[in-house]
Amino acid sequence: MELETIGFNQTKLLQHNIDINAMIRTMEAETRRLIQKNKASDAKKLNDIKRDMAQLEWYKKKSEMGYYDCFKNQGSKRDLNVEQFRGNLTMYWEDMVAQVQRKPQKEGATFRTRWLYAGTVYRRMVEPLDIAAFYREGGTDYINNGRSLHYKLLQQWYKEDGKPPSRDKLDSKKQKVSGILTEDSLFWAHVEEAILSCELLKSENCTLEQGQSSWDNLVKFEEYVMEQINNYAASPEIFLRESSFMKWWGLYEGYIDTCSNSHGSPLINFMKKRSYMKYG
């Protein structure tokens, strides 16, 4: 009887092990299937993202008044179609940034390095569109009130991985500046705030305190823009006749020509001499 019980238990244990092994094989097969499915899904997403980026590249080339201002003004059906590409790209990169945040620090750093270049191109291409929409809808202070966290992290990681440009690199950038995206994806937010400062200075309701603050902001903006120009980090399209930057310059030039605060800064000299005609 005891032998029969032992034999029964051994048979039961063997059957139990077989069941476990079968379950493990099933789980492994399911894991492989999911990995392949995810790879296929990721590949499709990547192809879709490449397509959407290509559409934005084409849109940029066709934007006669400049990429930023065409989208801000929404003057044609083509401008409206860009909303879809912008939305698709934003969802993709928000998810990618979230994946990095979920990974352990070392693994996340390795992961982000692989696609940081693509993320930087995305940021420089798409964030100006977000800025355009923000100010078109009457927003102010985009940097503090409107900027998405994923842009902040992409910029932070780029700075952590980046190196200051050498003289040779600056010479190379000078040769290629005509085709670049403006490197600082916040450039147009600074322009919009400078326009608001000019409009406030010219307003009859501007207080002495507001006037001083606006003037200080404009002086800082001049320094910022000149730094972008000297580093060949700004696209020549900022100097297109109908661009928001040239709108700012028109307001600012009119103000400094009639006020006692006029000063001969490098940017003012650059603009008054029309040196931007040779830029790029």
C-alpha positions as a Markdown table, in Angstrom:
| # | Residue | x | y | z |
|---|---|---|---|---|
| 1 | Met | 0.0 | 0.0 | 0.0 |
| 2 | Glu | 2.8 | 2.4 | 0.9 |
| 3 | Leu | 4.6 | 1.5 | -2.4 |
| 4 | Glu | 1.4 | 2.3 | -4.3 |
| 5 | Thr | 1.0 | 5.6 | -2.5 |
| 6 | Ile | 4.7 | 6.5 | -3.3 |
| 7 | Gly | 4.2 | 5.6 | -6.9 |
| 8 | Phe | 1.0 | 7.6 | -7.1 |
| 9 | Asn | 2.7 | 10.6 | -5.5 |
| 10 | Gln | 5.7 | 10.3 | -7.9 |
| 11 | Thr | 3.4 | 10.1 | -10.9 |
| 12 | Lys | 1.5 | 13.1 | -9.6 |
| 13 | Leu | 4.7 | 15.1 | -9.0 |
| 14 | Leu | 5.9 | 14.2 | -12.5 |
| 15 | Gln | 2.6 | 15.3 | -14.0 |
| 16 | His | 2.9 | 18.5 | -11.9 |
| 17 | Asn | 6.4 | 19.2 | -13.3 |
| 18 | Ile | 5.2 | 18.5 | -16.8 |
| 19 | Asp | 2.4 | 21.0 | -16.3 |
| 20 | Ile | 4.8 | 23.6 | -14.9 |
| 21 | Asn | 7.3 | 23.1 | -17.9 |
| 22 | Ala | 4.4 | 23.3 | -20.3 |
| 23 | Met | 3.3 | 26.6 | -18.7 |
| 24 | Ile | 6.8 | 28.0 | -18.8 |
| 25 | Arg | 7.1 | 27.1 | -22.5 |
| 26 | Thr | 3.8 | 28.8 | -23.1 |
| 27 | Met | 4.9 | 31.9 | -21.3 |
| 28 | Glu | 8.2 | 32.0 | -23.1 |
| 29 | Ala | 6.4 | 31.6 | -26.5 |
| 30 | Glu | 3.9 | 34.4 | -25.5 |
| 31 | Thr | 6.8 | 36.6 | -24.4 |
| 32 | Arg | 8.6 | 36.1 | -27.7 |
| 33 | Arg | 5.3 | 36.8 | -29.6 |
| 34 | Leu | 4.8 | 40.0 | -27.6 |
| 35 | Ile | 8.4 | 41.1 | -28.2 |
| 36 | Gln | 8.0 | 40.5 | -31.9 |
| 37 | Lys | 4.7 | 42.3 | -31.8 |
| 38 | Asn | 6.2 | 45.2 | -29.9 |
| 39 | Lys | 9.2 | 45.4 | -32.3 |
| 40 | Ala | 6.8 | 45.5 | -35.3 |
| 41 | Ser | 4.7 | 48.2 | -33.5 |
| 42 | Asp | 7.8 | 50.2 | -32.6 |
| 43 | Ala | 9.0 | 49.9 | -36.2 |
| 44 | Lys | 5.7 | 51.2 | -37.5 |
| 45 | Lys | 5.7 | 54.0 | -35.0 |
| 46 | Leu | 9.2 | 55.0 | -36.1 |
| 47 | Asn | 8.3 | 55.0 | -39.7 |
| 48 | Asp | 5.2 | 57.1 | -39.0 |
| 49 | Ile | 7.4 | 59.5 | -37.0 |
| 50 | Lys | 9.9 | 59.8 | -39.9 |
| 51 | Arg | 7.0 | 60.5 | -42.3 |
| 52 | Asp | 5.6 | 63.2 | -40.1 |
| 53 | Met | 9.0 | 64.8 | -39.7 |
| 54 | Ala | 9.4 | 64.7 | -43.5 |
| 55 | Gln | 6.1 | 66.5 | -43.8 |
| 56 | Leu | 7.2 | 69.2 | -41.5 |
| 57 | Glu | 10.5 | 69.6 | -43.4 |
| 58 | Trp | 8.5 | 70.0 | -46.6 |
| 59 | Tyr | 6.2 | 72.5 | -44.9 |
| 60 | Lys | 9.2 | 74.5 | -43.6 |
| 61 | Lys | 10.7 | 74.7 | -47.2 |
| 62 | Lys | 7.3 | 76.0 | -48.5 |
| 63 | Ser | 6.8 | 78.6 | -45.9 |
| 64 | Glu | 7.6 | 81.9 | -47.6 |
| 65 | Met | 7.2 | 84.2 | -44.6 |
| 66 | Gly | 9.0 | 81.7 | -42.4 |
| 67 | Tyr | 8.1 | 78.4 | -40.7 |
| 68 | Tyr | 7.1 | 79.9 | -37.4 |
| 69 | Asp | 5.0 | 82.8 | -38.7 |
| 70 | Cys | 3.2 | 80.7 | -41.4 |
| 71 | Phe | 2.0 | 78.4 | -38.7 |
| 72 | Lys | 1.1 | 81.2 | -36.3 |
| 73 | Asn | -0.9 | 83.1 | -38.9 |
| 74 | Gln | -2.8 | 80.0 | -40.2 |
| 75 | Gly | -3.2 | 81.5 | -43.6 |
| 76 | Ser | -3.8 | 78.3 | -45.7 |
| 77 | Lys | -5.1 | 74.7 | -45.4 |
| 78 | Arg | -1.5 | 73.5 | -45.5 |
| 79 | Asp | -1.0 | 75.3 | -42.1 |
| 80 | Leu | -4.0 | 73.5 | -40.6 |
| 81 | Asn | -2.8 | 70.1 | -41.8 |
| 82 | Val | 0.4 | 70.6 | -39.8 |
| 83 | Glu | -1.6 | 70.2 | -36.6 |
| 84 | Gln | -1.9 | 66.5 | -37.2 |
| 85 | Phe | 1.8 | 66.0 | -37.7 |
| 86 | Arg | 2.6 | 68.1 | -34.6 |
| 87 | Gly | 0.2 | 66.1 | -32.5 |
| 88 | Asn | 1.5 | 62.7 | -33.6 |
| 89 | Leu | 5.1 | 63.7 | -33.0 |
| 90 | Thr | 4.3 | 65.2 | -29.6 |
| 91 | Met | 2.6 | 62.0 | -28.4 |
| 92 | Tyr | 5.5 | 59.8 | -29.6 |
| 93 | Trp | 8.2 | 61.9 | -27.9 |
| 94 | Glu | 6.2 | 62.4 | -24.6 |
| 95 | Asp | 6.0 | 58.6 | -24.4 |
| 96 | Met | 9.7 | 58.2 | -25.2 |
| 97 | Val | 10.7 | 60.7 | -22.5 |
| 98 | Ala | 8.3 | 58.9 | -20.0 |
| 99 | Gln | 10.1 | 55.6 | -20.8 |
| 100 | Val | 13.4 | 57.1 | -19.9 |
| 101 | Gln | 12.0 | 58.4 | -16.6 |
| 102 | Arg | 10.8 | 54.9 | -15.7 |
| 103 | Lys | 14.1 | 53.2 | -16.3 |
| 104 | Pro | 16.9 | 52.9 | -13.7 |
| 105 | Gln | 19.3 | 55.8 | -14.0 |
| 106 | Lys | 22.2 | 54.0 | -15.8 |
| 107 | Glu | 19.9 | 52.2 | -18.2 |
| 108 | Gly | 17.9 | 55.3 | -18.8 |
| 109 | Ala | 21.0 | 57.3 | -19.6 |
| 110 | Thr | 22.1 | 54.7 | -22.2 |
| 111 | Phe | 18.6 | 54.5 | -23.7 |
| 112 | Arg | 18.3 | 58.3 | -24.1 |
| 113 | Thr | 21.8 | 58.6 | -25.7 |
| 114 | Arg | 20.6 | 56.4 | -28.6 |
| 115 | Trp | 17.9 | 58.7 | -29.7 |
| 116 | Leu | 18.8 | 62.1 | -28.2 |
| 117 | Tyr | 19.9 | 63.5 | -31.6 |
| 118 | Ala | 16.5 | 62.6 | -33.0 |
| 119 | Gly | 14.8 | 64.1 | -29.9 |
| 120 | Thr | 16.7 | 67.3 | -30.3 |
| 121 | Val | 15.7 | 67.7 | -34.0 |
| 122 | Tyr | 12.1 | 67.1 | -33.0 |
| 123 | Arg | 12.3 | 69.7 | -30.2 |
| 124 | Arg | 13.8 | 72.3 | -32.6 |
| 125 | Met | 11.2 | 71.5 | -35.2 |
| 126 | Val | 8.0 | 71.2 | -33.2 |
| 127 | Glu | 8.4 | 73.4 | -30.1 |
| 128 | Pro | 8.3 | 76.6 | -32.2 |
| 129 | Leu | 4.8 | 75.4 | -33.4 |
| 130 | Asp | 3.7 | 75.0 | -29.8 |
| 131 | Ile | 5.0 | 78.5 | -29.1 |
| 132 | Ala | 3.2 | 79.9 | -32.1 |
| 133 | Ala | -0.1 | 78.3 | -31.0 |
| 134 | Phe | 0.4 | 79.6 | -27.4 |
| 135 | Tyr | 0.8 | 83.3 | -28.4 |
| 136 | Arg | -1.8 | 83.1 | -31.2 |
| 137 | Glu | -4.3 | 82.2 | -28.5 |
| 138 | Gly | -3.2 | 85.2 | -26.3 |
| 139 | Gly | -0.8 | 83.5 | -23.9 |
| 140 | Thr | 2.1 | 85.2 | -22.2 |
| 141 | Asp | 5.3 | 83.9 | -20.7 |
| 142 | Tyr | 5.4 | 80.6 | -22.5 |
| 143 | Ile | 8.6 | 79.4 | -20.7 |
| 144 | Asn | 6.9 | 79.5 | -17.3 |
| 145 | Asn | 3.3 | 79.0 | -18.2 |
| 146 | Gly | 3.1 | 76.9 | -21.3 |
| 147 | Arg | 6.2 | 74.7 | -21.8 |
| 148 | Ser | 5.7 | 70.9 | -21.6 |
| 149 | Leu | 7.9 | 68.9 | -19.3 |
| 150 | His | 9.2 | 66.6 | -22.1 |
| 151 | Tyr | 10.7 | 69.6 | -23.8 |
| 152 | Lys | 12.5 | 70.7 | -20.6 |
| 153 | Leu | 13.9 | 67.2 | -20.1 |
| 154 | Leu | 15.0 | 66.8 | -23.8 |
| 155 | Gln | 16.8 | 70.2 | -23.5 |
| 156 | Gln | 18.4 | 69.3 | -20.1 |
| 157 | Trp | 19.7 | 65.9 | -21.4 |
| 158 | Tyr | 21.1 | 67.6 | -24.6 |
| 159 | Lys | 23.0 | 70.1 | -22.5 |
| 160 | Glu | 24.3 | 67.3 | -20.3 |
| 161 | Asp | 25.6 | 65.4 | -23.3 |
| 162 | Gly | 26.7 | 68.4 | -25.3 |
| 163 | Lys | 30.1 | 70.1 | -25.7 |
| 164 | Pro | 30.8 | 73.8 | -26.3 |
| 165 | Pro | 31.5 | 74.4 | -30.0 |
| 166 | Ser | 35.1 | 74.7 | -31.1 |
| 167 | Arg | 36.4 | 77.3 | -33.5 |
| 168 | Asp | 36.5 | 74.7 | -36.3 |
| 169 | Lys | 32.9 | 73.7 | -35.5 |
| 170 | Leu | 31.8 | 77.4 | -35.7 |
| 171 | Asp | 33.5 | 77.8 | -39.1 |
| 172 | Ser | 31.6 | 74.7 | -40.3 |
| 173 | Lys | 28.3 | 76.0 | -38.9 |
| 174 | Lys | 28.9 | 79.3 | -40.7 |
| 175 | Gln | 29.1 | 77.4 | -44.0 |
| 176 | Lys | 25.9 | 75.5 | -43.3 |
| 177 | Val | 23.8 | 78.2 | -41.5 |
| 178 | Ser | 21.4 | 78.7 | -44.4 |
| 179 | Gly | 19.8 | 75.3 | -43.9 |
| 180 | Ile | 19.7 | 75.0 | -40.1 |
| 181 | Leu | 16.9 | 74.9 | -37.6 |
| 182 | Thr | 17.3 | 77.6 | -35.0 |
| 183 | Glu | 19.1 | 75.8 | -32.2 |
| 184 | Asp | 17.3 | 77.2 | -29.2 |
| 185 | Ser | 13.8 | 75.9 | -29.5 |
| 186 | Leu | 12.7 | 78.7 | -27.2 |
| 187 | Phe | 13.9 | 81.5 | -29.6 |
| 188 | Trp | 10.4 | 82.5 | -30.7 |
| 189 | Ala | 9.2 | 82.7 | -27.1 |
| 190 | His | 11.9 | 85.2 | -26.4 |
| 191 | Val | 10.9 | 87.1 | -29.6 |
| 192 | Glu | 7.2 | 87.2 | -28.5 |
| 193 | Glu | 8.1 | 88.5 | -25.1 |
| 194 | Ala | 10.3 | 91.2 | -26.6 |
| 195 | Ile | 7.4 | 92.3 | -28.8 |
| 196 | Leu | 5.1 | 92.5 | -25.7 |
| 197 | Ser | 7.8 | 94.5 | -23.9 |
| 198 | Cys | 8.0 | 97.0 | -26.8 |
| 199 | Glu | 4.2 | 97.3 | -26.9 |
| 200 | Leu | 4.1 | 98.0 | -23.2 |
| 201 | Leu | 6.8 | 100.6 | -23.4 |
| 202 | Lys | 4.8 | 102.5 | -26.1 |
| 203 | Ser | 1.6 | 102.2 | -24.1 |
| 204 | Glu | 0.2 | 105.3 | -22.4 |
| 205 | Asn | -0.7 | 103.1 | -19.3 |
| 206 | Cys | 2.9 | 101.9 | -18.8 |
| 207 | Thr | 4.1 | 102.7 | -15.3 |
| 208 | Leu | 7.6 | 103.7 | -14.5 |
| 209 | Glu | 8.3 | 100.3 | -12.9 |
| 210 | Gln | 6.9 | 98.4 | -15.9 |
| 211 | Gly | 8.9 | 100.6 | -18.2 |
| 212 | Gln | 12.1 | 99.9 | -16.5 |
| 213 | Ser | 11.4 | 96.1 | -16.3 |
| 214 | Ser | 10.5 | 96.0 | -20.0 |
| 215 | Trp | 13.6 | 98.0 | -21.0 |
| 216 | Asp | 15.8 | 95.6 | -19.0 |
| 217 | Asn | 14.2 | 92.7 | -20.7 |
| 218 | Leu | 14.9 | 94.2 | -24.1 |
| 219 | Val | 18.5 | 94.8 | -23.4 |
| 220 | Lys | 18.9 | 91.2 | -22.3 |
| 221 | Phe | 17.1 | 90.1 | -25.4 |
| 222 | Glu | 19.5 | 92.0 | -27.6 |
| 223 | Glu | 22.4 | 90.3 | -25.9 |
| 224 | Tyr | 20.7 | 86.9 | -26.4 |
| 225 | Val | 20.0 | 87.4 | -30.1 |
| 226 | Met | 23.5 | 88.6 | -30.8 |
| 227 | Glu | 24.9 | 85.5 | -29.1 |
| 228 | Gln | 22.8 | 83.3 | -31.3 |
| 229 | Ile | 24.0 | 85.2 | -34.4 |
| 230 | Asn | 27.7 | 85.1 | -33.4 |
| 231 | Asn | 27.4 | 81.3 | -32.8 |
| 232 | Tyr | 25.5 | 80.8 | -36.1 |
| 233 | Ala | 22.8 | 79.2 | -34.1 |
| 234 | Ala | 19.8 | 81.1 | -35.6 |
| 235 | Ser | 18.2 | 80.3 | -38.9 |
| 236 | Pro | 18.4 | 83.1 | -41.5 |
| 237 | Glu | 14.6 | 82.9 | -41.8 |
| 238 | Ile | 14.3 | 85.1 | -38.7 |
| 239 | Phe | 15.3 | 88.0 | -40.9 |
| 240 | Leu | 12.6 | 87.5 | -43.5 |
| 241 | Arg | 10.6 | 90.7 | -44.0 |
| 242 | Glu | 7.3 | 89.5 | -42.5 |
| 243 | Ser | 8.8 | 87.5 | -39.6 |
| 244 | Ser | 7.9 | 88.1 | -36.0 |
| 245 | Phe | 11.6 | 89.0 | -35.3 |
| 246 | Met | 11.5 | 91.7 | -37.9 |
| 247 | Lys | 8.2 | 92.9 | -36.5 |
| 248 | Trp | 10.0 | 93.2 | -33.1 |
| 249 | Trp | 12.8 | 95.1 | -34.7 |
| 250 | Gly | 10.4 | 97.6 | -36.4 |
| 251 | Leu | 8.9 | 98.3 | -33.0 |
| 252 | Tyr | 12.2 | 98.5 | -31.2 |
| 253 | Glu | 13.9 | 100.6 | -33.7 |
| 254 | Gly | 11.1 | 103.1 | -33.7 |
| 255 | Tyr | 11.3 | 103.3 | -29.9 |
| 256 | Ile | 15.0 | 103.7 | -29.5 |
| 257 | Asp | 15.1 | 106.4 | -32.2 |
| 258 | Thr | 12.8 | 108.6 | -30.1 |
| 259 | Cys | 13.8 | 107.9 | -26.6 |
| 260 | Ser | 16.6 | 109.0 | -24.3 |
| 261 | Asn | 17.6 | 105.4 | -23.6 |
| 262 | Ser | 19.0 | 104.9 | -27.0 |
| 263 | His | 22.3 | 103.0 | -27.0 |
| 264 | Gly | 24.7 | 101.5 | -29.6 |
| 265 | Ser | 24.6 | 97.8 | -28.9 |
| 266 | Pro | 26.1 | 95.2 | -31.2 |
| 267 | Leu | 22.7 | 94.0 | -32.3 |
| 268 | Ile | 21.4 | 97.5 | -33.0 |
| 269 | Asn | 24.5 | 98.2 | -35.2 |
| 270 | Phe | 24.1 | 94.8 | -36.9 |
| 271 | Met | 20.4 | 95.6 | -37.7 |
| 272 | Lys | 20.8 | 99.2 | -38.7 |
| 273 | Lys | 23.7 | 98.4 | -41.1 |
| 274 | Arg | 21.6 | 95.5 | -42.5 |
| 275 | Ser | 24.4 | 93.1 | -41.9 |
| 276 | Tyr | 21.8 | 90.4 | -41.6 |
| 277 | Met | 21.5 | 90.5 | -45.4 |
| 278 | Lys | 24.9 | 88.7 | -45.5 |
| 279 | Tyr | 24.0 | 86.2 | -42.8 |
| 280 | Gly | 23.7 | 82.7 | -44.2 |
